[in-house]
Amino acid sequence: MTDSWATFGTDLHVELRGSGLRSGLMDALREAVRTGRLTPGTRLPSSRSLAVDLGIARNTVADAYAELVAEGWLTALQGSGTRVARRAAPRKPQAGVVRARPPHRRPTYSLHAGTPDLASFPRAEWLKAARRALTAAPHEAFGYGDSRGRIELRTVLADYLARARGVYADPERIVICSGFVHGLMLMGKVLRQRRVREVAVESYGLDVHWNLLTEAGLRTPALPFDGLGSQTGELAALRAVGAVLMTPAHQFPMGVPLHPDRRAAAVDWARGSGGLILEDDYDGEFRYDRQPVGALQGLDPERVVYMGTASKSLAPGLRLAWMVLPEELVGEVIEAKGSVDWVSSALDQLTLAEFIASGAYDRHVRGMRLRYRRRRDQLVRVLAERAPDIRVSGIAAGLHAVLELPPGTEGSVIQAAAWQGLAVEGVSRFRHKDAPTGRDALVVGYATPADSGWAGALDALCRALP
Ligand SMILES: Cc1ncc(COP(=O)(O)O)c(C=O)c1O
């Protein structure tokens, strides 16, 4: 009997103090309500289960509840149990707490680059995959597991990446991580342990990524950039550089694919110097006018660390990403990850494995590719009509475009957009401090709004442009 009551009801932490059990319990409950720990409407455990938990007689709890009801602290309604009364002791504002100012008006629209259309997350298909994955999961899946990640996911990823991205992938070389940033952190740690001092980066990119490397103790000189992508031929001149971080399939945010000669030069440098290429393939699936540009990793799997993520193809909130490692790095990365590092939930990993294996991932990506392409085409068409002087580039792939602006106008256009209720960023936000000042431009994340907000965002953008 006791056992069954112990698993029934809800948990309530009370510390009985003082002499009498009943009065001690009443004091503890009053105190919990007064301090706001128990909020109005909170359902209390039944007298029976609380009595079992506290090791006291049920009548003692029932009497304490009845008195607190009589005092107005609690209410007891047939069928709804005993709850903290709605009007019980309102919490006083804490002394010294400054009242927050009313928040700034939030922009109505966002064209920030970096997020897919979150309203298009394939909830129904994901739920089906989660159900199938949970049903099939072996008991050991609920344990701590392999720090490389679930073998089921590594196996389907190896097939998918080979098929869709031209990656040479073996499940034994794949490590699942919590987003690309996590993989980059691990690589920063490994490179420092290898006594690397510098990791070259691109002239344009995300400062969070550069900062992660800096925090790992690495300097991040920037490679010069032009219309063909990053000038990888310059790597040889950077003597202290032991690795280079790049977005070869679709430079972020400038949008150009790395020219084949530059790809070859990067691989030649890595082979000749023993350096590593950290390939950030963040939106490789989204290319619109022809086949996606394959991953650089296929050119030399022993010199390239391939990093992919579900953040653009599905949703950043999943925090699921993968690294395909050169064989010599597998042990070091696993060691850097350790057993207590963030490991993605086994259930999410199994769900993604099922999602990919069932074909739902391909269907989702293909469907989204079509939708994003329509948006991109619409962006180009509307700009040609309403802002014909603005040149659009970087549109062959990905989820964002670069809109060139007249010199010196970037700040004022962003401000004008804010007046239109639109949040959008300029290219200077993504420029490395070593890079020469370039053209003024906007980076427009056309995948970001939900369908319902897209037309409004586009109109606000056009109004803000010169
Ligand atoms: C250039 C680039 N790399 C990688 C990522 C993905 O990061 P994560 O997997 O940590 O969400 C993003 C997302 O914004 C990105 O823009």
Ligand as a Chemical Component Dictionary entry (heavy atoms), coordinates in Angstrom:
data_LIG
# 
_chem_comp.id                   LIG 
_chem_comp.type                 NON-POLYMER 
_chem_comp.pdbx_formal_charge   0 
_chem_comp.three_letter_code    LIG 
# 
loop_
_chem_comp_atom.comp_id 
_chem_comp_atom.atom_id 
_chem_comp_atom.alt_atom_id 
_chem_comp_atom.type_symbol 
_chem_comp_atom.charge 
_chem_comp_atom.model_Cartn_x 
_chem_comp_atom.model_Cartn_y 
_chem_comp_atom.model_Cartn_z 
_chem_comp_atom.pdbx_ordinal 
LIG C1 C1 C 0 28.116 30.164 -41.136 1  
LIG C2 C2 C 0 27.364 29.301 -40.179 2  
LIG N1 N1 N 0 27.924 28.170 -39.739 3  
LIG C3 C3 C 0 27.284 27.340 -38.885 4  
LIG C4 C4 C 0 26.028 27.659 -38.430 5  
LIG C5 C5 C 0 25.290 26.667 -37.580 6  
LIG O1 O1 O 0 25.578 26.728 -36.281 7  
LIG P1 P1 P 0 24.922 25.746 -35.239 8  
LIG O2 O2 O 0 24.943 24.353 -35.795 9  
LIG O3 O3 O 0 25.778 25.891 -34.038 10 
LIG O4 O4 O 0 23.504 26.207 -35.012 11 
LIG C6 C6 C 0 25.442 28.839 -38.806 12 
LIG C7 C7 C 0 24.133 29.212 -38.250 13 
LIG O5 O5 O 0 23.744 30.345 -38.174 14 
LIG C8 C8 C 0 26.114 29.671 -39.717 15 
LIG O6 O6 O 0 25.545 30.808 -40.157 16 
# 
loop_
_chem_comp_bond.comp_id 
_chem_comp_bond.atom_id_1 
_chem_comp_bond.atom_id_2 
_chem_comp_bond.value_order 
_chem_comp_bond.pdbx_ordinal 
LIG C1 C2 SING 1  
LIG C2 N1 SING 2  
LIG C2 C8 DOUB 3  
LIG N1 C3 DOUB 4  
LIG C3 C4 SING 5  
LIG C4 C5 SING 6  
LIG C4 C6 DOUB 7  
LIG C5 O1 SING 8  
LIG O1 P1 SING 9  
LIG P1 O2 DOUB 10 
LIG P1 O3 SING 11 
LIG P1 O4 SING 12 
LIG C6 C7 SING 13 
LIG C6 C8 SING 14 
LIG C7 O5 DOUB 15 
LIG C8 O6 SING 16 
# 
